[in-house]
């Protein structure tokens, strides 16, 4: 198979020049890694035997850059056994979108089209950033979405948007910048996935069924980008899935896009666990080889395959970097401003649990000044909660109804107020009709979410960043709540002693 052409980003030898900022209208690609892993799980042993020594790198790291990821072995597999993870592993995933106007020498087929077409490249601004932690000790797969506009310190550039790190210094600088932002989280490996692969990957998986939360319509003639999706549950092919991921023209902008990325990722993970997927393994492997640059070995990739294939729904936990939108006029550009206190708690629980059991001092890099600051950590901090006691009545709760009954959300609010909760608000209805209530730990506070589940008596708890961004927890009410209430009323009516 011929190696894909890779084109250099503009001015690669003079990266300190001001980087061109194109209209950010694209895509999250990291779903590919997890979806591919799950889809090819049953074929993992065969893959390990036939490709065990095949490198996946499409770029060459300088020895000093390679040391950034030198965290030791992560898997083992001998005597034709399926490789398995030997310890928790953290991987940085960068989704890349590069246009023909972003490169010095676009391919002939893109040079004279009259619009900015996509080209196969791993250089330039990273359009999507994810941190994945595969933990065989807890059987959990944690995904942290990091908005591309996150304001932070990048060595050689100063304080700027995090997505510029890859363009200036490749995956090593991107990893170093993310590590500093997240309190020195070590990163074991990286994956860069270009935009061309997403359409092919979803098609190779047979498409994906997802609920489109709103009508999505957008046209950009300069890129020949035409998005036209209708609200409702749909089975999306590769092109439509790409449109779903690229759309960002609503009130939340890129943050709304990150939330939809997580929605599609969960759908892909759950739907690709089927026997039919096995017949698509050859196409899936072709997509990996043509559209991925990674320092994972194939053995390590197969180990991730085996782990992801066994991850249960509740153990796929998806978070968003805590922060806030910058105010208009405060900065020269729009930013996602990281909340360092919340980041420290989230990282301690989900990425560095060793911080949660030992008192001491943690050190992280100040995102504004690029200097190291110390933070005292009390024993147990970050493990049991993220600044809240389990069932803490001070958590901010958004209530969304999906049943079509306008009184349902108000009824839940009244019930929770009787239990002592005060920071409650009824949010706009959730458009997708749900049979099972979702209690979404928007900021990772799973203990308080479970306390709410116990009070309501229904629902499932999910760690996911798709709730109301102003809330700690979002309750999306399903028909199980209505049925539960009806059952409680009937039981009370038939039992005079209960009145």
C-alpha positions as CSV (number, residue, x, y, z in Angstrom):
1,X,0.0,0.0,0.0
2,X,1.4,3.4,-1.0
3,X,2.2,5.8,1.8
4,X,-0.1,8.8,1.9
5,X,1.2,12.2,0.8
6,X,1.9,14.5,3.7
7,X,2.2,18.3,3.1
8,X,4.0,20.8,5.3
9,X,2.2,23.6,7.0
10,X,3.0,27.1,5.8
11,X,6.3,28.4,7.0
12,X,7.5,25.3,8.8
13,X,11.0,26.7,9.1
14,X,9.8,30.0,10.6
15,X,7.2,28.8,13.1
16,X,7.6,31.9,15.3
17,X,5.8,34.0,12.8
18,X,2.2,34.7,13.5
19,X,0.2,31.6,12.6
20,X,-2.7,32.0,10.2
21,X,-6.0,31.4,12.0
22,X,-8.6,29.9,9.6
23,X,-12.2,29.8,10.4
24,X,-12.5,26.9,12.8
25,X,-15.4,24.9,11.4
26,X,-14.3,21.3,11.6
27,X,-14.1,18.1,13.3
28,X,-13.2,15.9,16.1
29,X,-11.3,12.8,14.9
30,X,-10.3,11.1,18.0
31,X,-13.5,9.0,18.1
32,X,-11.7,7.0,15.4
33,X,-9.2,5.4,17.8
34,X,-11.8,4.1,20.2
35,X,-14.3,3.0,17.5
36,X,-11.6,1.2,15.6
37,X,-10.4,-0.5,18.7
38,X,-13.8,-1.8,19.6
39,X,-14.7,-2.7,16.0
40,X,-11.6,-4.9,15.6
41,X,-11.6,-6.5,19.0
42,X,-12.4,-10.0,17.9
43,X,-9.8,-9.8,15.2
44,X,-7.1,-8.5,17.5
45,X,-5.2,-11.7,17.9
46,X,-4.9,-12.1,14.1
47,X,-3.8,-8.5,13.8
48,X,-1.1,-9.0,16.5
49,X,0.3,-12.1,14.7
50,X,0.4,-10.6,11.2
51,X,1.4,-7.0,12.0
52,X,3.2,-7.2,15.3
53,X,6.3,-5.3,14.2
54,X,4.6,-2.8,11.7
55,X,5.2,0.8,12.7
56,X,2.4,3.3,12.5
57,X,4.5,6.4,12.5
58,X,4.1,8.7,9.5
59,X,6.5,11.3,10.9
60,X,9.8,11.1,12.6
61,X,10.3,12.5,16.1
62,X,13.5,14.1,17.1
63,X,15.1,12.1,19.9
64,X,14.5,14.9,22.4
65,X,10.8,15.0,21.4
66,X,10.5,11.2,21.6
67,X,11.6,11.4,25.3
68,X,8.4,13.3,26.1
69,X,6.5,10.1,25.5
70,X,9.1,7.7,27.0
71,X,7.0,6.4,29.9
72,X,7.9,2.8,29.5
73,X,6.1,-0.3,28.2
74,X,2.3,-0.3,28.4
75,X,1.4,-3.8,27.2
76,X,2.6,-7.4,26.9
77,X,1.8,-10.2,24.5
78,X,3.8,-13.3,23.8
79,X,3.3,-16.7,22.3
80,X,0.5,-15.4,20.0
81,X,-1.6,-14.3,22.9
82,X,-3.7,-11.2,22.6
83,X,-1.6,-8.3,24.0
84,X,-3.0,-6.7,27.2
85,X,-2.4,-3.5,29.0
86,X,-0.1,-3.9,32.0
87,X,-0.8,-0.5,33.6
88,X,-2.9,2.7,33.2
89,X,-2.1,4.4,29.9
90,X,-2.7,8.1,28.9
91,X,-2.8,9.0,25.3
92,X,-3.1,12.5,23.7
93,X,-5.2,12.5,20.5
94,X,-5.0,15.4,18.1
95,X,-7.6,15.7,15.3
96,X,-6.1,17.6,12.3
97,X,-7.8,19.6,9.6
98,X,-5.6,21.2,7.0
99,X,-6.8,23.0,3.9
100,X,-5.0,23.4,0.5
101,X,-4.6,27.1,1.4
102,X,-2.7,26.1,4.5
103,X,0.2,24.4,2.8
104,X,3.1,25.6,0.6
105,X,2.7,23.0,-2.1
106,X,-0.9,21.6,-2.4
107,X,-1.3,18.4,-4.4
108,X,-2.1,18.9,-8.1
109,X,-5.6,17.7,-7.7
110,X,-6.3,20.4,-5.1
111,X,-4.2,23.3,-6.6
112,X,-6.7,24.6,-9.2
113,X,-10.1,23.7,-7.7
114,X,-11.0,27.3,-7.0
115,X,-11.8,26.6,-3.3
116,X,-10.0,25.5,-0.1
117,X,-10.1,21.7,-0.2
118,X,-8.9,19.3,2.5
119,X,-5.5,17.8,2.1
120,X,-3.8,14.8,3.8
121,X,-1.6,16.4,6.5
122,X,-0.7,16.1,10.2
123,X,0.8,19.6,10.4
124,X,-0.9,22.8,11.4
125,X,-3.4,23.7,14.1
126,X,-4.9,20.8,16.0
127,X,-8.7,21.2,15.6
128,X,-9.5,18.8,18.4
129,X,-7.7,17.6,21.5
130,X,-8.5,14.7,23.7
131,X,-6.8,13.0,26.6
132,X,-7.7,9.3,26.9
133,X,-6.9,7.2,29.9
134,X,-7.2,3.4,29.7
135,X,-7.1,2.0,33.2
136,X,-7.0,-1.8,33.6
137,X,-7.1,-1.5,37.4
138,X,-10.6,0.2,37.4
139,X,-11.8,-1.1,33.9
140,X,-12.6,2.5,33.0
141,X,-11.9,4.5,29.8
142,X,-11.8,8.2,30.6
143,X,-12.0,10.9,27.8
144,X,-11.2,14.5,28.5
145,X,-12.2,17.0,25.8
146,X,-9.9,20.0,25.7
147,X,-11.4,22.9,23.7
148,X,-9.2,24.1,20.9
149,X,-9.4,27.7,22.1
150,X,-8.1,27.0,25.6
151,X,-5.9,29.8,26.7
152,X,-2.6,28.5,28.1
153,X,1.2,28.9,28.1
154,X,3.1,27.3,25.2
155,X,6.9,27.3,25.3
156,X,8.2,29.5,22.5
157,X,4.9,31.2,21.8
158,X,3.8,32.5,25.2
159,X,0.2,32.6,26.3
160,X,-2.1,31.7,23.3
161,X,-4.5,29.1,22.1
162,X,-3.6,25.5,22.9
163,X,-4.3,24.4,19.3
164,X,-1.2,26.3,18.1
165,X,1.2,23.9,19.9
166,X,1.2,21.2,17.2
167,X,1.7,23.8,14.4
168,X,4.7,25.3,16.2
169,X,6.4,22.2,17.6
170,X,4.5,19.0,16.6
171,X,3.0,16.4,18.9
172,X,5.8,16.7,21.5
173,X,5.1,20.4,22.1
174,X,1.4,19.7,22.1
175,X,1.9,17.0,24.7
176,X,4.2,19.2,26.9
177,X,1.7,22.0,26.8
178,X,-1.2,19.8,27.8
179,X,0.8,18.2,30.5
180,X,1.6,21.6,32.0
181,X,-2.0,22.7,31.8
182,X,-3.2,19.6,33.5
183,X,-0.9,19.6,36.5
184,X,2.0,17.4,35.1
185,X,-0.1,14.5,33.9
186,X,2.4,12.2,32.1
187,X,1.5,11.3,28.5
188,X,2.5,7.8,27.3
189,X,1.7,8.1,23.6
190,X,0.1,10.3,21.0
191,X,-2.2,9.9,18.1
192,X,-2.7,12.4,15.3
193,X,-5.7,11.7,13.0
194,X,-6.4,13.8,9.9
195,X,-9.8,14.8,8.7
196,X,-9.9,12.6,5.7
197,X,-10.3,9.5,7.8
198,X,-13.5,10.2,9.6
199,X,-15.9,9.8,6.6
200,X,-14.1,6.6,5.5
201,X,-14.1,5.2,9.1
202,X,-17.8,5.7,9.7
203,X,-18.6,4.2,6.4
204,X,-16.3,1.2,7.2
205,X,-18.2,0.8,10.5
206,X,-21.5,0.8,8.6
207,X,-22.6,4.2,9.7
208,X,-23.9,5.3,13.1
209,X,-27.3,6.1,14.5
210,X,-27.5,9.3,16.5
211,X,-30.1,11.8,17.6
212,X,-29.5,15.2,15.8
213,X,-30.5,17.7,18.6
214,X,-31.4,20.5,16.2
215,X,-31.6,21.4,12.5
216,X,-28.1,22.0,11.3
217,X,-27.7,24.1,8.2
218,X,-24.6,25.9,7.1
219,X,-22.9,26.8,3.8
220,X,-19.3,27.8,3.2
221,X,-18.6,28.2,-0.5
222,X,-14.9,28.8,0.1
223,X,-14.6,25.2,1.2
224,X,-17.5,23.7,-0.6
225,X,-18.9,22.8,2.8
226,X,-22.7,22.2,2.7
227,X,-24.3,21.0,6.0
228,X,-28.0,20.2,6.0
229,X,-29.2,17.9,8.8
230,X,-32.7,17.7,10.2
231,X,-33.5,17.3,13.9
232,X,-34.3,13.7,15.0
233,X,-32.8,10.2,15.2
234,X,-31.0,9.4,12.0
235,X,-28.6,6.8,10.7
236,X,-25.6,8.8,9.4
237,X,-23.2,7.7,6.8
238,X,-19.6,9.0,6.8
239,X,-20.4,12.3,5.1
240,X,-23.3,13.1,7.3
241,X,-21.4,12.1,10.4
242,X,-18.6,14.4,9.3
243,X,-21.2,17.3,8.9
244,X,-22.6,16.5,12.4
245,X,-19.1,16.8,13.8
246,X,-18.1,19.9,11.9
247,X,-21.1,22.0,12.6
248,X,-20.4,24.7,15.3
249,X,-22.8,27.5,14.4
250,X,-25.0,27.7,17.4
251,X,-24.9,29.7,20.6
252,X,-22.2,27.5,22.2
253,X,-19.9,27.5,19.2
254,X,-17.0,25.2,19.6
255,X,-18.2,24.0,23.1
256,X,-21.4,22.8,21.5
257,X,-19.4,21.0,18.9
258,X,-17.4,19.3,21.7
259,X,-20.6,18.1,23.3
260,X,-21.8,16.6,20.0
261,X,-18.5,14.9,19.6
262,X,-19.0,13.1,22.9
263,X,-22.6,12.2,21.8
264,X,-21.3,10.6,18.6
265,X,-18.4,8.9,20.3
266,X,-20.7,7.2,22.8
267,X,-23.0,6.1,20.0
268,X,-20.1,4.7,18.0
269,X,-18.6,2.8,21.0
270,X,-21.9,1.2,21.8
271,X,-23.1,0.4,18.3
272,X,-19.9,-1.1,16.9
273,X,-19.9,-3.9,19.4
274,X,-21.6,-6.3,17.0
275,X,-20.6,-9.4,15.0
276,X,-21.3,-7.6,11.7
277,X,-18.4,-5.3,12.4
278,X,-15.9,-8.2,12.0
279,X,-16.5,-8.3,8.3
280,X,-15.4,-4.7,8.0
281,X,-11.9,-5.1,9.7
282,X,-9.9,-4.9,6.4
283,X,-11.5,-1.5,5.6
284,X,-11.0,-0.2,9.1
285,X,-7.3,-1.2,9.1
286,X,-6.8,0.6,5.8
287,X,-8.3,3.8,7.3
288,X,-5.8,3.5,10.2
289,X,-2.8,3.0,8.0
290,X,-3.7,5.9,5.7
291,X,-4.9,8.5,8.1
292,X,-3.2,8.1,11.5
293,X,0.2,9.2,12.8
294,X,1.1,7.6,16.1
295,X,4.0,6.3,18.2
296,X,1.8,3.4,19.4
297,X,3.1,0.1,18.2
298,X,0.6,-2.3,16.7
299,X,0.9,-4.5,19.7
300,X,0.0,-1.6,21.9
301,X,-2.9,-0.7,19.6
302,X,-4.2,-4.3,19.9
303,X,-3.9,-4.1,23.7
304,X,-6.1,-1.0,23.6
305,X,-8.4,-2.9,21.3
306,X,-8.9,-5.6,23.9
307,X,-9.5,-3.2,26.7
308,X,-11.9,-0.9,24.9
309,X,-13.9,-3.9,23.7
310,X,-14.7,-4.8,27.3
311,X,-15.5,-1.3,28.5
312,X,-19.1,-1.1,29.9
313,X,-21.4,1.8,29.2
314,X,-21.1,3.4,32.6
315,X,-17.3,3.0,32.6
316,X,-16.9,5.2,29.5
317,X,-16.6,8.5,31.2
318,X,-16.3,11.7,29.1
319,X,-15.3,15.0,30.6
320,X,-14.7,18.5,29.4
321,X,-11.9,20.8,30.6
322,X,-13.5,23.0,33.3
323,X,-13.5,26.7,32.2
324,X,-15.5,29.6,31.0
325,X,-16.0,31.7,27.9
326,X,-13.9,34.9,27.8
327,X,-15.9,38.1,27.8
328,X,-16.0,40.2,24.6
329,X,-13.3,42.8,24.6
330,X,-11.2,41.3,27.4
331,X,-8.8,39.6,25.0
332,X,-7.6,40.1,21.5
333,X,-9.4,36.8,20.6
334,X,-12.1,34.6,22.0
335,X,-10.8,32.0,24.5
336,X,-11.9,29.1,26.7
337,X,-10.5,30.2,30.1
338,X,-9.4,27.2,32.2
339,X,-10.6,27.0,35.8
340,X,-7.4,25.7,37.4
341,X,-9.0,24.8,40.8
342,X,-11.6,22.6,39.1
343,X,-9.0,21.1,36.7
344,X,-6.8,20.1,39.7
345,X,-9.8,18.2,41.3
346,X,-10.8,16.6,38.1
347,X,-7.3,15.4,37.2
348,X,-6.7,14.1,40.7
349,X,-9.8,11.9,40.5
350,X,-9.7,10.7,36.9
351,X,-6.1,10.9,35.7
352,X,-3.8,11.0,38.7
353,X,-5.5,9.0,41.5
354,X,-2.2,8.8,43.4
355,X,-2.8,12.5,44.3
356,X,-6.0,11.5,45.9
357,X,-4.5,9.3,48.6
358,X,-1.5,11.2,49.7
359,X,-1.3,14.6,51.3
360,X,1.4,16.9,49.9
361,X,2.1,19.5,47.3
362,X,1.3,19.4,43.6
363,X,3.1,21.6,41.1
364,X,1.6,22.9,37.8
365,X,2.5,25.5,35.2
366,X,0.5,28.8,35.4
367,X,-1.3,29.1,32.1
368,X,-0.9,32.8,32.0
369,X,2.8,33.3,33.0
370,X,4.3,30.0,32.2
371,X,5.8,29.7,35.7
372,X,5.4,26.9,38.2
373,X,3.1,27.3,41.2
374,X,2.5,25.0,44.1
375,X,-0.9,23.8,45.5
376,X,-1.4,22.0,48.7
377,X,-3.5,18.8,48.4
378,X,-5.2,17.4,51.5
379,X,-5.2,13.6,52.0
380,X,-8.0,12.1,49.9
381,X,-8.7,15.3,47.9
382,X,-10.1,14.6,44.5
383,X,-10.8,11.0,44.8
384,X,-14.2,10.9,46.6
385,X,-15.4,14.1,45.1
386,X,-14.5,17.2,43.2
387,X,-14.9,19.8,45.9
388,X,-18.3,18.5,47.0
389,X,-19.4,16.0,49.6
390,X,-21.4,13.1,48.3
391,X,-25.0,14.3,48.0
392,X,-24.0,17.9,48.7
393,X,-27.1,20.1,48.4
394,X,-25.1,23.0,47.1
395,X,-24.5,21.5,43.6
396,X,-25.9,23.4,40.6
397,X,-28.6,21.2,39.0
398,X,-30.2,21.7,35.6
399,X,-33.5,19.8,34.9
400,X,-34.4,19.1,31.3
401,X,-37.7,17.3,30.4
402,X,-37.8,14.9,27.4
403,X,-41.3,13.5,28.0
404,X,-43.3,16.4,26.5
405,X,-45.0,17.2,29.8
406,X,-44.3,20.7,30.9
407,X,-45.1,20.0,34.6
408,X,-42.6,17.1,34.9
409,X,-39.4,19.2,35.4
410,X,-41.2,21.4,37.9
411,X,-42.3,18.4,39.8
412,X,-38.8,17.1,40.1
413,X,-37.6,20.5,41.1
414,X,-40.1,20.6,43.9
415,X,-39.2,17.2,45.1
416,X,-35.5,18.0,45.2
417,X,-36.2,21.3,47.0
418,X,-37.9,19.3,49.7
419,X,-34.7,17.3,50.0
420,X,-32.7,20.4,50.7
421,X,-31.4,21.2,47.2
422,X,-31.3,25.0,46.5
423,X,-29.3,25.6,43.3
424,X,-31.9,24.3,40.8
425,X,-33.2,25.6,37.6
426,X,-35.5,24.2,34.9
427,X,-33.7,24.2,31.6
428,X,-35.0,24.1,28.1
429,X,-36.5,20.7,27.2
430,X,-34.2,18.0,25.8
431,X,-35.4,17.3,22.3
432,X,-34.6,13.6,22.2
433,X,-37.3,11.4,23.7
434,X,-35.7,9.3,26.5
435,X,-37.0,6.1,28.0
436,X,-34.4,6.1,30.7
437,X,-33.6,9.3,32.7
438,X,-30.0,10.5,32.5
439,X,-28.3,12.0,35.5
440,X,-25.2,13.6,33.9
441,X,-22.2,14.4,36.0
442,X,-21.3,17.3,33.7
443,X,-18.2,18.2,35.8
444,X,-17.3,14.7,37.0
445,X,-19.0,14.8,40.4
446,X,-20.3,11.3,40.1
447,X,-21.0,10.9,43.8
448,X,-23.5,13.7,43.9
449,X,-25.1,12.3,40.7
450,X,-25.5,8.9,42.4
451,X,-27.1,10.6,45.4
452,X,-29.6,12.2,43.1
453,X,-30.3,8.9,41.5
454,X,-31.1,7.4,44.9
455,X,-33.5,10.2,45.6
456,X,-35.3,10.0,42.2
457,X,-35.4,6.2,42.2
458,X,-34.8,6.0,38.5
459,X,-32.3,6.7,35.8
460,X,-28.7,6.0,34.9
461,X,-25.6,8.0,36.0
462,X,-23.3,9.1,33.2
463,X,-20.1,11.1,33.4
464,X,-20.4,13.2,30.2
465,X,-19.9,16.8,29.1
466,X,-23.1,17.0,27.2
467,X,-25.2,18.5,29.9
468,X,-25.9,22.2,30.6
469,X,-22.5,23.8,30.8
470,X,-23.6,26.1,33.7
471,X,-24.5,23.1,35.8
472,X,-22.6,20.6,37.9
473,X,-25.3,18.0,37.2
474,X,-27.9,17.8,34.4
475,X,-31.0,15.7,34.9
476,X,-32.7,14.7,31.6
477,X,-36.0,13.2,32.5
478,X,-37.3,10.1,30.7
479,X,-40.5,8.2,30.7
480,X,-39.2,6.0,33.5
481,X,-39.7,8.9,35.8
482,X,-43.3,9.3,34.7
483,X,-43.9,5.6,35.2
484,X,-42.2,5.7,38.6
485,X,-44.4,8.5,39.8
486,X,-47.5,6.8,38.5
487,X,-46.6,3.7,40.4
488,X,-45.9,5.6,43.6
489,X,-49.3,7.3,43.4
490,X,-51.1,4.0,42.7
491,X,-49.3,2.3,45.6
492,X,-50.3,5.2,47.9
493,X,-53.9,5.1,46.8
494,X,-54.2,1.3,47.4
495,X,-52.5,1.4,50.8
496,X,-54.6,3.5,53.3
497,X,-51.8,3.1,55.9
498,X,-49.5,5.1,53.8
499,X,-51.8,8.2,53.8
